[in-house]
Amino acid sequence: MNDIPTHIEHGLFADDTALWTASNTMTYLSSRLQQSVDAFESWCKSWKLKLQPTKTEMIHFTIHLRKKYKHPVEVKVDNTTIKPLDHTRYLGVIIDKQLNWRRHLDHIETKIAPRIGLLRY
């Protein structure tokens, strides 16, 4: 995995890969992200790997939470358009586009509530 192109900002864990980029404009952001995805897709092909568009997710973090963009970020993986999600799960952590932990904490609370009830008796 050390030969992933250096211009691609990425994080790896087991079989999960995250790509990211930042920009001041939506146009440049989309272009840069698509270039990274294309380069990563090419790297995958050279190693006889295939990206799964159905398992590919994208989330757009922004400081302008209420702003509606004329051209939201879209990326294509294997000719399949990947549209931004409001939240996603990565390595067991639920992340939303506002970087708010409420959804993750609600999920954890739902999982542990029955177990806490068992401890009372």
DSSP file (Angstrom, degrees, kcal/mol; ACC not computed):
  #  RESIDUE AA STRUCTURE BP1 BP2  ACC     N-H-->O    O-->H-N    N-H-->O    O-->H-N    TCO  KAPPA ALPHA  PHI   PSI    X-CA   Y-CA   Z-CA
    1    1 A M    >         0   0    0      0, 0.0     3,-1.3     0, 0.0     0, 0.0   0.000 360.0 360.0 360.0  -6.5    0.0    0.0    0.0
    2    2 A N  T 3   +     0   0    0      1,-0.3     4,-0.0     4,-0.0     0, 0.0   0.603 360.0  65.4 -72.7  -8.9    3.0    2.3    0.2
    3    3 A D  T 3   +     0   0    0      2,-0.1    -1,-0.3    40,-0.0     3,-0.1   0.222  64.9 127.8-101.7  16.8    2.9    2.9   -3.6
    4    4 A I  S <  S-     0   0    0     -3,-1.3    36,-0.1     1,-0.1     6,-0.1  -0.539  81.8 -85.5 -63.4 135.8   -0.5    4.8   -3.5
    5    5 A P    >   -     0   0    0      0, 0.0     3,-1.6     0, 0.0    -1,-0.1  -0.151  36.2-132.7 -49.2 134.6    0.2    8.0   -5.4
    6    6 A T  T 3  S+     0   0    0      1,-0.3    -2,-0.1    -3,-0.1    -3,-0.0   0.722 100.1  65.3 -67.9 -22.3    1.6   10.6   -2.9
    7    7 A H  T 3  S+     0   0    0      2,-0.1     2,-0.7    29,-0.0    -1,-0.3   0.584  83.6  90.7 -77.6  -6.8   -0.7   13.4   -4.1
    8    8 A I  S <  S-     0   0    0     -3,-1.6     2,-0.5    28,-0.1    13,-0.1  -0.797  73.7-143.9 -91.2 117.8   -3.8   11.4   -2.8
    9    9 A E  E     +A   20   0A   0     -2,-0.7    11,-1.9    11,-0.5     2,-0.3  -0.704  41.0 153.2 -79.4 125.3   -4.6   12.2    0.8
   10   10 A H  E     -A   19   0A   0     -2,-0.5     2,-0.4     9,-0.2     9,-0.2  -0.965  39.5-149.0-152.2 162.5   -5.7    9.0    2.3
   11   11 A G  E     -A   18   0A   0      7,-2.2     7,-2.7    -2,-0.3     2,-0.4  -0.996  18.2-160.1-135.0 140.9   -6.1    6.8    5.4
   12   12 A L  E     +A   17   0A   0     -2,-0.4     2,-0.3     5,-0.2     5,-0.2  -0.953  17.4 165.6-125.5 140.4   -6.0    3.0    5.5
   13   13 A F  E >   -A   16   0A   0      3,-2.4     3,-3.0    -2,-0.4     2,-0.1  -0.846  67.9 -53.3-151.8 117.3   -7.2    0.5    8.0
   14   14 A A  T 3  S-     0   0    0     -2,-0.3    -1,-0.1     1,-0.3     0, 0.0  -0.339 123.5 -19.3  51.8-118.9   -7.5   -3.2    7.0
   15   15 A D  T 3  S+     0   0    0     -2,-0.1     2,-0.4    -3,-0.1    -1,-0.3   0.236 117.9 100.1-102.6  14.8   -9.6   -3.2    3.9
   16   16 A D  E <   -A   13   0A   0     -3,-3.0    -3,-2.4     2,-0.0     2,-0.4  -0.839  48.8-174.7-100.6 137.0  -11.1    0.3    4.4
   17   17 A T  E     -A   12   0A   0     -2,-0.4     2,-0.4    -5,-0.2    -5,-0.2  -0.995   6.3-165.2-129.8 136.0   -9.7    3.3    2.6
   18   18 A A  E     -A   11   0A   0     -7,-2.7    -7,-2.2    -2,-0.4     2,-0.4  -0.983   3.1-168.0-120.7 132.2  -10.6    6.9    3.0
   19   19 A L  E     +A   10   0A   0     -2,-0.4     2,-0.3    -9,-0.2    -9,-0.2  -0.902  13.7 172.5-112.3 146.0   -9.7    9.6    0.6
   20   20 A W  E     +A    9   0A   0    -11,-1.9   -11,-0.5    -2,-0.4     2,-0.3  -0.987  11.6 173.1-150.1 161.4  -10.1   13.3    1.4
   21   21 A T        -     0   0    0     -2,-0.3     2,-0.3   -13,-0.1     8,-0.0  -0.957  16.1-143.3-156.6 168.4   -9.3   16.7    0.0
   22   22 A A        +     0   0    0     -2,-0.3     2,-0.3     6,-0.1     3,-0.0  -0.975  21.1 162.5-139.2 152.4  -10.0   20.4    0.9
   23   23 A S        -     0   0    0     -2,-0.3    -2,-0.0     1,-0.1     3,-0.0  -0.986  41.9-128.7-162.7 161.0  -10.7   23.5   -1.2
   24   24 A N  S    S+     0   0    0     -2,-0.3     2,-0.4     1,-0.1    -1,-0.1   0.648  95.0  50.0 -88.1 -18.2  -12.1   27.0   -1.1
   25   25 A T  S  > S-     0   0    0      1,-0.1     4,-2.2    -3,-0.0     5,-0.1  -0.930  74.1-135.6-124.8 148.4  -14.4   26.4   -4.1
   26   26 A M  H  > S+     0   0    0     -2,-0.4     4,-2.8     2,-0.2     5,-0.2   0.878 105.9  54.8 -65.8 -38.2  -16.8   23.7   -4.9
   27   27 A T  H  > S+     0   0    0      1,-0.2     4,-2.3     2,-0.2    -1,-0.2   0.945 112.2  41.8 -61.9 -48.6  -15.6   23.4   -8.5
   28   28 A Y  H  > S+     0   0    0      2,-0.2     4,-2.9     1,-0.2     5,-0.2   0.877 113.4  54.5 -67.2 -36.8  -12.0   22.9   -7.5
   29   29 A L  H  X S+     0   0    0     -4,-2.2     4,-2.6     2,-0.2     5,-0.2   0.946 110.6  45.0 -60.6 -49.3  -13.1   20.5   -4.7
   30   30 A S  H  X S+     0   0    0     -4,-2.8     4,-2.5     1,-0.2     5,-0.2   0.923 115.3  48.0 -60.5 -45.2  -15.1   18.3   -7.1
   31   31 A S  H  X S+     0   0    0     -4,-2.3     4,-2.3    -5,-0.2    -2,-0.2   0.930 113.9  45.8 -62.3 -47.1  -12.2   18.3   -9.6
   32   32 A R  H  X S+     0   0    0     -4,-2.9     4,-2.0     1,-0.2    -1,-0.2   0.896 113.9  48.3 -65.3 -41.2   -9.6   17.5   -7.1
   33   33 A L  H  X S+     0   0    0     -4,-2.6     4,-2.5    -5,-0.2    -1,-0.2   0.911 111.3  50.0 -67.0 -41.9  -11.6   14.8   -5.5
   34   34 A Q  H  X S+     0   0    0     -4,-2.5     4,-2.8    -5,-0.2    -2,-0.2   0.899 109.5  52.0 -63.8 -39.5  -12.5   13.2   -8.8
   35   35 A Q  H  X S+     0   0    0     -4,-2.3     4,-2.5     2,-0.2    -1,-0.2   0.905 110.6  48.5 -62.0 -40.8   -8.8   13.2   -9.8
   36   36 A S  H  X S+     0   0    0     -4,-2.0     4,-2.5     2,-0.2    -2,-0.2   0.918 112.4  47.7 -65.2 -43.4   -7.9   11.5   -6.5
   37   37 A V  H  X S+     0   0    0     -4,-2.5     4,-2.9     2,-0.2    -2,-0.2   0.923 112.5  49.5 -63.5 -44.0  -10.6    8.9   -7.0
   38   38 A D  H  X S+     0   0    0     -4,-2.8     4,-2.3     2,-0.2    -2,-0.2   0.915 112.5  47.2 -61.6 -43.4   -9.5    8.3  -10.6
   39   39 A A  H  X S+     0   0    0     -4,-2.5     4,-2.3     2,-0.2    -1,-0.2   0.897 114.0  47.5 -65.7 -39.6   -5.8    7.9   -9.6
   40   40 A F  H  X S+     0   0    0     -4,-2.5     4,-2.7     2,-0.2    -2,-0.2   0.894 110.6  51.9 -68.3 -39.1   -6.8    5.5   -6.8
   41   41 A E  H  X S+     0   0    0     -4,-2.9     4,-2.3     2,-0.2    -2,-0.2   0.906 110.3  49.2 -61.5 -41.5   -9.0    3.5   -9.1
   42   42 A S  H  X S+     0   0    0     -4,-2.3     4,-2.0     2,-0.2    -2,-0.2   0.906 110.3  50.5 -64.2 -42.3   -6.0    3.3  -11.5
   43   43 A W  H  X S+     0   0    0     -4,-2.3     4,-1.0     1,-0.2    -2,-0.2   0.918 109.4  51.6 -61.0 -43.5   -3.8    2.1   -8.6
   44   44 A C  H ><>S+     0   0    0     -4,-2.7     5,-3.4     1,-0.2     3,-0.7   0.915 108.2  51.3 -59.8 -43.6   -6.4   -0.5   -7.7
   45   45 A K  H ><5S+     0   0    0     -4,-2.3     3,-1.7     1,-0.3    -1,-0.2   0.880 104.1  57.2 -62.6 -37.2   -6.5   -1.8  -11.3
   46   46 A S  H 3<5S+     0   0    0     -4,-2.0    -1,-0.3     1,-0.3    -2,-0.2   0.769 111.6  43.1 -65.9 -23.0   -2.7   -2.1  -11.3
   47   47 A W  T <<5S-     0   0    0     -4,-1.0    -1,-0.3    -3,-0.7    -2,-0.2   0.189 120.2-110.8-103.1  13.5   -3.0   -4.4   -8.3
   48   48 A K  T < 5S+     0   0    0     -3,-1.7     2,-0.3     1,-0.2    -3,-0.2   0.858  75.4 134.2  58.2  38.4   -6.0   -6.3   -9.8
   49   49 A L      < -     0   0    0     -5,-3.4     2,-0.4    -8,-0.1    -1,-0.2  -0.797  43.0-149.2-110.5 158.0   -8.4   -4.8   -7.2
   50   50 A K        -     0   0    0     -2,-0.3     2,-0.2    -3,-0.1    -9,-0.0  -0.993  12.1-130.1-133.1 129.6  -11.8   -3.3   -8.0
   51   51 A L        -     0   0    0     -2,-0.4     3,-0.1   -10,-0.1     5,-0.0  -0.518  20.8-134.9 -72.0 144.0  -13.6   -0.5   -6.2
   52   52 A Q    >>  -     0   0    0     -2,-0.2     3,-1.5     1,-0.2     4,-0.7  -0.869  12.9-165.9-103.2 102.6  -17.1   -1.3   -5.3
   53   53 A P  G >4 S+     0   0    0      0, 0.0     3,-0.7     0, 0.0    -1,-0.2   0.833  89.2  59.2 -56.9 -32.0  -19.4    1.7   -6.1
   54   54 A T  G 34 S+     0   0    0      1,-0.2    -2,-0.0    -3,-0.1    -3,-0.0   0.730 111.1  40.9 -70.8 -19.8  -22.2    0.2   -4.0
   55   55 A K  G <4 S+     0   0    0     -3,-1.5     2,-0.4     2,-0.0    -1,-0.2   0.407  94.0 103.7-103.6  -0.3  -19.9    0.3   -1.0
   56   56 A T    <<  -     0   0    0     -3,-0.7     2,-0.3    -4,-0.7    21,-0.1  -0.698  48.8-178.6 -88.4 130.9  -18.4    3.7   -1.7
   57   57 A E        -     0   0    0     -2,-0.4     2,-0.4    25,-0.1    31,-0.1  -0.915  10.3-163.1-128.4 155.0  -19.7    6.6    0.3
   58   58 A M  E     -b   84   0B   0     25,-0.5    27,-2.7    -2,-0.3     2,-0.4  -0.996   3.7-173.2-138.4 142.2  -19.0   10.3    0.4
   59   59 A I  E     -b   85   0B   0     -2,-0.4     2,-0.7    25,-0.2    27,-0.1  -0.999  14.8-145.9-135.8 139.7  -19.6   13.0    2.9
   60   60 A H        -     0   0    0     25,-0.6     2,-0.4    -2,-0.4    -2,-0.0  -0.906  11.5-160.2-110.8 108.9  -19.0   16.7    2.5
   61   61 A F        +     0   0    0     -2,-0.7     2,-0.3    37,-0.1    37,-0.1  -0.727  21.9 165.1 -86.6 135.1  -17.9   18.6    5.6
   62   62 A T        -     0   0    0     35,-1.0     3,-0.1    -2,-0.4    -2,-0.0  -0.992  45.7-141.0-148.5 153.5  -18.5   22.3    5.4
   63   63 A I  S    S+     0   0    0     -2,-0.3     2,-1.2     1,-0.2     3,-0.2   0.621  95.5  76.0 -86.1 -14.0  -18.6   25.3    7.8
   64   64 A H        +     0   0    0      1,-0.2     3,-0.5     2,-0.1    -1,-0.2  -0.679  60.9 169.4 -96.2  79.5  -21.6   26.7    5.8
   65   65 A L  S    S+     0   0    0     -2,-1.2    -1,-0.2     1,-0.2    -2,-0.0   0.826  73.5  37.5 -66.5 -35.0  -24.2   24.4    7.2
   66   66 A R  S    S+     0   0    0     -3,-0.2    -1,-0.2     2,-0.1     2,-0.2   0.551  88.7 113.0 -95.6  -7.6  -27.3   26.1    5.8
   67   67 A K        -     0   0    0     -3,-0.5     2,-0.5     1,-0.1    -3,-0.1  -0.458  57.5-146.3 -70.8 131.8  -25.8   27.1    2.4
   68   68 A K        -     0   0    0     -2,-0.2     2,-0.4     4,-0.0    -2,-0.1  -0.873  14.7-143.1 -97.5 126.3  -27.4   25.4   -0.6
   69   69 A Y        -     0   0    0     -2,-0.5    -2,-0.0     1,-0.1     0, 0.0  -0.720   8.8-144.7 -93.5 137.8  -24.8   24.8   -3.3
   70   70 A K  S    S+     0   0    0     -2,-0.4    -1,-0.1     1,-0.3    -2,-0.0   0.895 100.1  27.7 -63.3 -39.7  -25.8   25.1   -7.0
   71   71 A H  S    S-     0   0    0     -3,-0.1    -1,-0.3     3,-0.0     3,-0.1  -0.789  85.3-158.9-126.3  86.7  -23.5   22.3   -7.9
   72   72 A P        -     0   0    0      0, 0.0     2,-0.2     0, 0.0    -4,-0.0  -0.219  37.1 -84.4 -63.6 158.1  -23.0   19.9   -5.0
   73   73 A V        +     0   0    0     10,-0.0     2,-0.4   -40,-0.0   -46,-0.1  -0.434  53.9 174.1 -65.4 128.3  -20.0   17.7   -4.9
   74   74 A E        -     0   0    0     -2,-0.2     2,-0.4     9,-0.1     9,-0.2  -0.996   9.8-168.3-135.4 142.3  -20.4   14.5   -6.9
   75   75 A V  E     -C   82   0C   0      7,-1.7     7,-3.9    -2,-0.4     2,-0.5  -0.962  13.3-138.9-129.4 146.2  -17.8   11.9   -7.7
   76   76 A K  E     -C   81   0C   0     -2,-0.4     2,-0.5     5,-0.2     5,-0.2  -0.912  14.4-174.9-108.6 132.5  -17.9    9.0  -10.1
   77   77 A V  E >  S-C   80   0C   0      3,-2.7     3,-1.4    -2,-0.5   -21,-0.1  -0.984  81.1 -16.9-123.1 117.3  -16.5    5.5   -9.3
   78   78 A D  T 3  S-     0   0    0     -2,-0.5    -1,-0.1     1,-0.3     3,-0.1   0.913 129.2 -54.2  53.4  45.7  -16.6    3.1  -12.1
   79   79 A N  T 3  S+     0   0    0      1,-0.2     2,-0.5    -3,-0.0    -1,-0.3   0.642 114.4 120.1  62.0  18.9  -19.1    5.3  -14.0
   80   80 A T  E <   -C   77   0C   0     -3,-1.4    -3,-2.7     2,-0.0     2,-0.3  -0.963  64.6-127.4-112.0 125.8  -21.4    5.3  -11.0
   81   81 A T  E     -C   76   0C   0     -2,-0.5     2,-0.6    -5,-0.2    -5,-0.2  -0.555  17.0-156.2 -75.7 129.6  -22.2    8.7   -9.4
   82   82 A I  E     -C   75   0C   0     -7,-3.9    -7,-1.7    -2,-0.3   -25,-0.1  -0.930  11.4-160.3-106.0 116.9  -21.6    8.8   -5.7
   83   83 A K        -     0   0    0     -2,-0.6   -25,-0.5    -9,-0.2    -9,-0.1  -0.696  28.2 -93.2 -98.8 151.7  -23.7   11.6   -4.0
   84   84 A P  E     -b   58   0B   0      0, 0.0   -25,-0.2     0, 0.0     2,-0.2  -0.301  37.7-146.0 -63.9 143.1  -22.9   13.1   -0.6
   85   85 A L  E     -b   59   0B   0    -27,-2.7   -25,-0.6     1,-0.1     3,-0.1  -0.669  17.3-129.7-101.8 160.9  -24.6   11.6    2.4
   86   86 A D  S    S-     0   0    0      1,-0.3    11,-2.3    -2,-0.2     2,-0.3   0.787  92.2  -0.2 -77.9 -29.0  -25.7   13.4    5.6
   87   87 A H  E     -D   96   0D   0      9,-0.2     2,-0.3    10,-0.1    -1,-0.3  -0.985  64.5-176.9-154.7 159.7  -23.9   10.8    7.7
   88   88 A T  E     -D   95   0D   0      7,-2.5     7,-3.1    -2,-0.3     2,-0.5  -0.959  26.1-117.8-151.1 165.8  -21.7    7.7    7.4
   89   89 A R  E     +D   94   0D   0     -2,-0.3     2,-0.4     5,-0.2     5,-0.2  -0.944  28.9 177.0-111.4 129.5  -20.0    5.1    9.5
   90   90 A Y  E >  S-D   93   0D   0      3,-2.7     3,-1.8    -2,-0.5    -2,-0.0  -0.973  72.1 -17.3-134.9 120.7  -16.3    4.8    9.4
   91   91 A L  T 3  S-     0   0    0     -2,-0.4     3,-0.1     1,-0.3    -1,-0.1   0.852 128.9 -51.7  53.1  39.6  -14.4    2.4   11.6
   92   92 A G  T 3  S+     0   0    0      1,-0.2     2,-0.5     0, 0.0    -1,-0.3   0.418 115.5 112.3  84.5  -1.6  -17.4    2.1   13.9
   93   93 A V  E <   -D   90   0D   0     -3,-1.8    -3,-2.7     2,-0.0     2,-0.6  -0.906  62.3-138.4-108.2 129.4  -17.8    5.8   14.4
   94   94 A I  E     -D   89   0D   0     -2,-0.5     2,-0.4    -5,-0.2    10,-0.4  -0.772  25.1-172.3 -87.5 120.8  -20.9    7.6   12.9
   95   95 A I  E     -D   88   0D   0     -7,-3.1    -7,-2.5    -2,-0.6     2,-0.3  -0.929   4.8-161.5-115.1 133.6  -19.8   10.9   11.4
   96   96 A D  E >   -D   87   0D   0     -2,-0.4     3,-2.3     4,-0.4    -9,-0.2  -0.740  35.4-104.6-112.1 168.4  -22.2   13.5   10.1
   97   97 A K  T 3  S+     0   0    0    -11,-2.3   -35,-1.0     1,-0.3   -10,-0.1   0.650 121.6  52.1 -67.1 -13.8  -21.5   16.4    7.8
   98   98 A Q  T 3  S-     0   0    0    -12,-0.3    -1,-0.3   -37,-0.1     3,-0.1   0.381 110.3-121.2 -98.2   2.7  -21.6   18.9   10.7
   99   99 A L    <   +     0   0    0     -3,-2.3     2,-0.4     1,-0.2    -2,-0.1   0.896  61.1 152.7  54.8  43.1  -19.1   16.9   12.7
  100  100 A N        -     0   0    0      1,-0.1    -4,-0.4     4,-0.0     3,-0.4  -0.856  42.3-151.4-102.9 136.7  -21.7   16.6   15.4
  101  101 A W  S  > S+     0   0    0     -2,-0.4     4,-2.8     1,-0.2     5,-0.2   0.441  70.2 100.5 -88.8   0.3  -21.5   13.5   17.7
  102  102 A R  H  > S+     0   0    0      1,-0.2     4,-2.7     2,-0.2     5,-0.2   0.902  82.2  47.4 -55.9 -48.4  -25.2   13.4   18.5
  103  103 A R  H  > S+     0   0    0     -3,-0.4     4,-2.0     1,-0.2    -1,-0.2   0.899 114.3  47.5 -62.3 -41.2  -26.0   10.5   16.0
  104  104 A H  H  > S+     0   0    0    -10,-0.4     4,-2.4    -4,-0.3    -1,-0.2   0.925 112.9  48.1 -66.2 -44.3  -23.1    8.4   17.2
  105  105 A L  H  X S+     0   0    0     -4,-2.8     4,-2.7     1,-0.2    -2,-0.2   0.888 110.0  52.4 -64.8 -38.8  -24.0    9.0   20.9
  106  106 A D  H  X S+     0   0    0     -4,-2.7     4,-2.3    -5,-0.2    -1,-0.2   0.909 109.8  49.9 -61.3 -41.4  -27.6    8.1   20.2
  107  107 A H  H  X S+     0   0    0     -4,-2.0     4,-1.8     2,-0.2    -2,-0.2   0.926 112.2  46.4 -63.0 -46.0  -26.5    4.9   18.5
  108  108 A I  H  X S+     0   0    0     -4,-2.4     4,-2.3     1,-0.2     5,-0.2   0.913 111.3  52.4 -62.9 -43.2  -24.2    4.0   21.5
  109  109 A E  H  X S+     0   0    0     -4,-2.7     4,-2.1     1,-0.2    -1,-0.2   0.905 107.8  51.5 -60.5 -42.1  -27.0    4.8   23.9
  110  110 A T  H  < S+     0   0    0     -4,-2.3    -1,-0.2     1,-0.2    -2,-0.2   0.879 112.0  47.7 -61.9 -38.5  -29.4    2.5   22.1
  111  111 A K  H  < S+     0   0    0     -4,-1.8     4,-0.4     1,-0.2    -2,-0.2   0.868 118.9  36.8 -72.1 -36.8  -26.9   -0.3   22.2
  112  112 A I  H  X S+     0   0    0     -4,-2.3     4,-2.4     1,-0.2     3,-0.3   0.692  93.7  84.4 -93.4 -17.3  -26.0    0.0   25.9
  113  113 A A  H  X S+     0   0    0     -4,-2.1     4,-1.9     1,-0.2    -1,-0.2   0.903  92.6  47.4 -53.8 -47.6  -29.5    0.9   27.3
  114  114 A P  H  > S+     0   0    0      0, 0.0     4,-1.2     0, 0.0    -1,-0.2   0.875 112.5  50.6 -63.1 -34.2  -30.6   -2.8   27.6
  115  115 A R  H  > S+     0   0    0     -4,-0.4     4,-1.3    -3,-0.3    -2,-0.2   0.861 106.7  53.2 -71.5 -35.5  -27.4   -3.8   29.2
  116  116 A I  H  X S+     0   0    0     -4,-2.4     4,-0.9     1,-0.2     3,-0.3   0.894 104.9  56.5 -65.2 -38.4  -27.6   -1.1   31.8
  117  117 A G  H >X S+     0   0    0     -4,-1.9     3,-0.5    -5,-0.2     4,-0.5   0.863 103.8  53.9 -59.5 -36.4  -31.0   -2.3   32.7
  118  118 A L  H >< S+     0   0    0     -4,-1.2     3,-0.8     1,-0.2    -1,-0.2   0.832 101.9  58.6 -67.0 -32.4  -29.5   -5.8   33.4
  119  119 A L  H 3< S+     0   0    0     -4,-1.3    -1,-0.2    -3,-0.3    -2,-0.2   0.751  94.7  65.5 -69.9 -23.4  -27.0   -4.2   35.8
  120  120 A R  H <<        0   0    0     -4,-0.9    -1,-0.2    -3,-0.5    -2,-0.2   0.774 360.0 360.0 -70.8 -25.7  -29.8   -2.8   38.0
  121  121 A Y    <<        0   0    0     -3,-0.8    -1,-0.2    -4,-0.5    -2,-0.2   0.427 360.0 360.0-103.0 360.0  -31.1   -6.2   39.0
